[in-house]
């Protein structure tokens, strides 16, 4: 009887240890939303606004931005501190049970689908990225108001400025050949927002590319997982 009791005790200890290990992997999936323009203070009350968003998991925030090369446009920053943006609020979307290394492998695989030169203001922007990540991790979509203007734009493209209508997502294999040094140099100065030709430079900097004139030392792009 003593042996049986010891066995049961050992089994319970193992189960508790496994349970604690699994619980330690639980992490919230949080959407951090930023203002791109002070006009949001007025537009927000009408369910509209121009927003940037990032997904926070395991103490890091991940977003999607633009550059000119067919390489990862997924970047990471400190939560709620994405440079060049004005933090507005956070929305808890759920939780996921993934070890940090497992999540890292996940986000690196996603980076293959989000190259910087495929960023599109209407059809593939930072909010499309966070919505995709949220759905894959928690089964939930981000709040509709975060990306409402992009959805309205896709339905009413005839009302959009011509310069925006002409901005289309590039397709492989139209990218030019580039060296690793070129890619590294570009990513080190890249802004997580896409430039649009035909828009006034000052307006673009203040509205669509707030990082263009600010330091991006705290922004690092996520390396893509090797394609097998």
C-alpha positions, -999 to +999 in steps of 0.1 A: +000+000+000+029+023+008+043+018-027+010+025-043+006+057-023+041+068-034+033+061-070+001+081-069+020+109-052+047+109-078+021+109-106+003+139-091+035+158-088+043+151-124+009+163-135+012+194-114+046+201-129+033+197-164+003+219-156+025+246-142+047+244-173+017+247-196+003+276-176+036+294-179+031+293-216-002+311-215-001+346-227-026+373-236-031+384-272-034+422-271-041+447-298-023+480-293-039+508-313-022+541-322-034+574-338-017+584-371-033+619-369-048+642-343-080+642-364-088+609-348-099+628-317-129+638-337-133+609-361-132+583-333-166+593-321-181+586-355-165+551-356-138+562-380-101+571-378-067+565-393-050+540-370-019+519-368-021+487-347+003+460-334-002+426-318+014+421-283+024+386-274+049+374-248+060+410-240+067+421-275+046+440-300+046+430-337+035+451-366+037+453-404+053+481-424+066+489-458+100+491-475+112+486-510+125+450-509+109+415-511+119+407-475+101+406-442+080+437-434+071+423-400+088+443-372+089+442-334+089+470-308+083+475-271+046+472-264+027+505-267+059+524-277+060+521-315+080+552-324+063+579-345+028+569-334+005+582-307-007+553-285-045+553-280-056+521-263-052+484-259-078+457-266-075+422-251-084+397-279-079+364-260-050+342-249-029+315-264-008+287-250+025+288-269+060+287-256+079+319-266+101+299-290+070+283-306+055+318-311+088+330-325+087+302-351+051+311-359+058+349-364+088+341-386+067+319-408+041+346-411+069+370-421+071+351-454+036+362-462+042+399-454+070+413-474+076+451-470+071+458-507+036+442-507+022+468-482-009+484-496-028+512-478-062+497-487-058+460-492-028+449-471-019+473-443-008+470-407-043+464-395-049+436-420-018+420-405-029+423-369-064+410-379-048+380-395-025+372-366-054+377-341-076+353-360-049+326-363-040+328-326-073+334-309-100+328-335-111+365-330-110+394-354-098+429-343-125+455-337-141+468-369-134+505-363-096+500-364-096+493-401-129+507-412-115+534-435-096+508-455-127+486-459-147+517-470-119+525-494-120+491-510-158+494-515-157+530-528-124+531-547-141+555-572-142+581-545-105+578-536-078+601-549-062+588-581-028+585-564-043+560-539-062+541-565-030+536-585-012+521-555-014+484-561+002+454-544+033+443-562+035+406-572+065+383-574+087+378-594+088+414-605+113+424-577+148+434-588+178+414-576+194+430-546+223+421-523+220+414-486+238+447-479+211+466-498+183+449-479+200+455-446+206+492-453+170+496-465+155+479-435+176+499-411+159+531-423+126+517-434+093+531-421+065+508-410+042+528-433+040+528-471+049+558-492+024+568-518+035+586-549+017+618-557+010+628-521+025+659-507+058+651-489+049+669-457+013+655-456+027+620-462+052+623-434+026+635-409-002+612-419+010+580-436+047+578-427+051+592-392+083+572-387+100+587-418+113+617-397+118+599-364+144+576-350+137+539-356+165+524-333+138+506-313+123+489-344+137+456-356+124+436-385+116+399-379+137+375-399+117+352-422+116+314-415+136+294-441+113+281-469+114+243-470 
